[in-house]
Amino acid sequence: MIHRTLIRLVKVLAVPLMATCLFACGVSPQKVTVPVVASVDLPRFMGPWYVIGVIPTFIEKDIYNAIETYELAPDGTIKTTFTFNKGAFDGPAKQMEPKGVVIPGTNNAIWGMQFVWPIQAEYVISHIDADYTETIIARTARDYVWIMARTPTMDEARYATLVKKVADMGYDISKIVRIPQRVQPAAAPPAAAAPVPSAERTAEILASVPTVKPAELQARLTAVGNRPVVLDVRRAEEFAAGHVEGALNVAHTAVVASPATTVPATKDAEIVLYCGSGRRVSAAIEALRSVGYTNLKHLEGDYPAWKALTSGAAQKP
């Protein structure tokens, strides 16, 4: 009995004890020696990020489909959801929910990431591009690093450039590992890969979900909290030519092929979908509904309406 009790106690205390060994109880900006970006627009930084490359913590060894999602709470803290599969693409699904605390006086670039109260891990945003599509999270100890992007894949040349940035920070880049992400299937003829519904069926599906006007979505994406997941279900080349800021790109073919695993959001998360005309959105909505997604919405007018809104705003004096 005593032996079993001790085993249970060790299991209960294992993670907190490891965390205590890994992280200090506080984060001091004065002691940060890795590069720090000048400032971070928190609302733009929110949302899902795919983990592309990492020097892993003990939790992150042998993981797949790793996604870090941030949500800005009304009190200024960052609700963080880290999801992954252990050991394989279809391995056991795991989730962690630490809380980010922005350190005052750092222009939102240095956080404390709290897994176990009151311990906060140093979290330094060392790089982010102008479009908020890629980032590097570093630590003064040079023990762990995270290269993340808004899409599950990254151009090899761009990835090499980011790894070079990590090397220039003083890291041993031989320790960096790529995180396998479920990649969208190769393009196939639309009829064979994922036929879109008929015009009548498309209209029926779209009429069954709420719509979000482009101006409303634009306002919500820049507000504190209450930010939806925006899902662009067009092809990658269409996405590259222009997209809603902060949107995730998962082609409708991938959503239809595997709706339960391709969308990095919980089943009750608010998801606003768009494509070029609504046909591909209707196919994605139908697939997501079939596996239990319950809060799906459609961007009114799809990407053409968003482009008209933002182009008009850019042309104003």
BATORZA-336521 format. One line per field, with one value per residue (C-alpha): residue number from 0; x, y, z. Coordinates in steps of 0.001 Angstrom, whole numbers, plus 500000, padded with zeros to 6 digits. Each point is the difference from the previous one (the first is absolute). Example, Ala and Ser with C-alpha at 12.3 -4.5 7.8 and 13.67 -1.06 7.14 Angstrom:
<recs>
i: 0/1 $
px: 512300/501370 $
py: 495500/503440 $
pz: 507800/499340 $
</recs>
This chain:
<recs>
i: 0/1/2/3/4/5/6/7/8/9/10/11/12/13/14/15/16/17/18/19/20/21/22/23/24/25/26/27/28/29/30/31/32/33/34/35/36/37/38/39/40/41/42/43/44/45/46/47/48/49/50/51/52/53/54/55/56/57/58/59/60/61/62/63/64/65/66/67/68/69/70/71/72/73/74/75/76/77/78/79/80/81/82/83/84/85/86/87/88/89/90/91/92/93/94/95/96/97/98/99/100/101/102/103/104/105/106/107/108/109/110/111/112/113/114/115/116/117/118/119/120/121/122/123/124/125/126/127/128/129/130/131/132/133/134/135/136/137/138/139/140/141/142/143/144/145/146/147/148/149/150/151/152/153/154/155/156/157/158/159/160/161/162/163/164/165/166/167/168/169/170/171/172/173/174/175/176/177/178/179/180/181/182/183/184/185/186/187/188/189/190/191/192/193/194/195/196/197/198/199/200/201/202/203/204/205/206/207/208/209/210/211/212/213/214/215/216/217/218/219/220/221/222/223/224/225/226/227/228/229/230/231/232/233/234/235/236/237/238/239/240/241/242/243/244/245/246/247/248/249/250/251/252/253/254/255/256/257/258/259/260/261/262/263/264/265/266/267/268/269/270/271/272/273/274/275/276/277/278/279/280/281/282/283/284/285/286/287/288/289/290/291/292/293/294/295/296/297/298/299/300/301/302/303/304/305/306/307/308/309/310/311/312/313/314/315/316 $
px: 500000/502767/501872/496945/499380/503568/499699/496819/501678/502975/497672/498078/503141/502044/498979/500146/503411/501346/498579/501676/503313/499524/498627/500563/497086/500142/501069/502390/500287/503339/501481/498806/502973/498310/498686/496650/497708/499308/496287/497186/496434/498274/496679/501919/502153/496960/498599/501512/503687/501395/503242/502431/503349/500906/502667/497508/499183/499387/496303/500665/502100/498503/496952/498011/497536/501139/497961/500251/496903/499814/496926/500199/497886/498255/502423/502981/501229/500444/497897/502251/498967/502742/498733/501905/499914/502480/502147/498175/497659/497094/501557/498275/498835/501485/499208/501630/498621/502682/499346/502134/500693/501398/502895/499389/502354/500957/497603/498292/503159/500912/497544/499990/498387/498388/499522/499954/499277/502039/502728/500342/502166/501864/498359/501761/498660/503327/498729/496739/499510/497993/496997/499961/500361/503198/501590/502888/499565/503302/501420/503046/501157/500197/498476/496722/498819/496860/499706/496313/497858/496380/500067/501020/502797/502768/502180/503337/502023/497976/500343/503781/500044/498155/502295/502930/498410/499832/503670/500939/498320/502547/497930/501320/497836/500952/497353/497176/497485/497227/496504/498042/496821/497175/500491/497135/499712/501441/497661/497822/497218/497247/497404/502240/501403/497068/497033/498241/496251/497576/498916/496715/501674/502587/497230/498255/503146/500993/496479/500233/502979/500340/501883/502640/500404/503578/499961/498793/502742/502618/498910/500007/503466/501439/498015/501051/498588/497068/502123/498694/502096/500042/500332/500936/499090/501454/503102/503420/500819/496770/500810/503509/498559/497929/498002/498266/502607/500663/498023/501023/500238/498647/498760/496434/501378/501926/497035/497698/502583/500650/497710/500791/503742/500719/498373/501937/496988/497701/496615/498173/502410/498606/501359/499424/500604/500479/501120/499481/496270/498574/500016/503114/498874/496767/501947/502223/497016/498266/503134/500667/496401/500231/502664/498359/501082/497122/500907/500693/499460/500463/501766/497394/501235/503046/503486/498880/497944/502908/502368/497574/499730/503716/500971/497520/501390/503539/499053/498481/502220 $
py: 500000/502437/499102/500699/503288/501130/499155/502051/502912/499909/500072/502951/501987/499056/502829/502782/498824/499882/503427/501345/498656/501493/503446/502801/501375/503373/501603/502945/502027/501390/496503/499135/499580/498601/502414/501617/501495/503716/499501/497504/500759/497553/499696/499152/497469/498140/496882/496654/499468/496747/498889/499405/499516/499717/499169/497999/499954/496586/500403/500627/496974/497756/502169/500633/502673/502451/503218/502873/502202/503340/501924/503428/500108/503193/500217/500113/496452/497553/496840/497413/496620/497607/496931/497112/496280/497800/497586/500135/502077/498008/499466/500948/503624/502132/503518/502435/503383/502266/503697/502728/503156/502988/501587/503764/502359/497535/501178/496589/498193/498148/497746/497707/496672/498483/496234/499602/502883/502064/498865/501938/498847/502668/500488/502463/500936/500326/500221/500669/501020/503034/497874/498004/496708/498717/500381/498785/499585/499851/499860/501536/496540/498926/496697/500007/501820/499965/500869/500411/501003/500587/497089/496357/500144/502485/500596/498268/503088/502054/497347/499963/503784/499730/497223/502291/502700/497486/499088/503681/500205/497520/496805/496551/499498/496316/499517/501438/497438/500441/499375/497806/501789/498375/501407/500630/497294/500754/501750/497723/500677/501637/497397/497172/501654/501831/500896/503158/499873/501009/503619/499098/498064/502769/502547/497695/499450/503667/501035/497717/501806/503579/502498/502479/503243/500891/503239/498137/497390/502694/501721/496769/499019/503194/499939/498547/496520/498360/499298/497248/497467/501076/497131/500572/496849/501094/498581/500985/502155/501962/500513/501210/502601/501553/498986/501174/501069/497189/497410/496364/498335/496451/499134/498694/496749/499414/500926/497633/497200/500238/502483/498688/500704/502853/502924/501206/500965/498423/498706/502932/502722/502787/499428/502470/498390/501537/499108/501745/499586/497784/496646/498657/501445/498034/496758/500787/500886/496758/497990/501815/499606/496269/499695/502274/503616/502147/503694/500475/503300/501324/503215/501874/500518/497804/501261/502390/501949/500084/501167/502752/501179/500058/501394/502812/500760/500076/502475/502540/503089 $
pz: 500000/500907/496832/497799/501794/499371/496301/499721/501793/497640/496985/501382/500760/496936/497676/502609/501175/496457/499299/503122/498777/496523/500751/502445/502016/498259/496728/500073/496758/501201/499892/496477/497650/496892/497355/500785/497356/500428/500580/499488/498905/502331/498113/496817/501841/501332/498376/499007/499207/498580/501652/497119/501750/503662/502516/502015/503668/501539/499170/496307/499137/497292/499315/496837/498839/502693/500051/502470/500155/501805/501109/501611/503148/501198/502938/497611/500642/497131/500050/498375/498599/498867/498142/498454/499278/501822/498015/496669/497860/501399/503449/503258/499930/502774/501159/502393/501079/501518/500498/498493/501975/498106/501893/500423/498218/497231/497277/500213/498832/503218/501814/502950/499083/503075/500025/503781/502357/500870/497605/496751/497106/498060/496587/497677/496575/498224/496445/498211/496393/498911/498983/503248/498133/501665/503411/502151/503750/501880/503520/501661/501100/496331/501049/498041/496899/497865/496295/499179/497024/499103/497552/500614/497438/499317/496964/500585/499166/502453/502687/499495/500426/503320/501210/499163/502169/502843/499485/500111/503421/501352/499885/499140/496910/499762/502696/497885/498742/497466/501293/497573/498977/498129/496520/497629/497339/496587/497619/497917/497529/502030/499096/501219/503105/501488/497837/501044/500567/497269/499811/501679/502783/500470/500481/502464/502095/500051/500980/503029/501596/501271/497870/501119/498071/498990/502013/503090/499617/499510/503214/501980/498801/501449/503254/503344/500531/498194/496918/497692/498128/496343/497542/496354/498064/496655/498342/501331/496977/500445/503674/499131/497625/502789/503047/503156/502540/502492/498034/499906/496606/499801/496516/499813/498558/503233/502180/498136/500039/503746/501785/503477/499805/497579/501827/503082/502098/502551/498857/501610/498827/497858/496484/497165/496599/496583/496490/496650/499543/502745/498187/501712/503337/499762/499476/503000/502198/499119/500840/503285/501116/499398/502720/502548/499350/501220/499637/496307/498184/496482/499006/498003/496453/500631/499146/497209/502555/502462/497261/498968/503609/500724/496591/500457/503466/498625/497290/502369/500541 $
</recs>
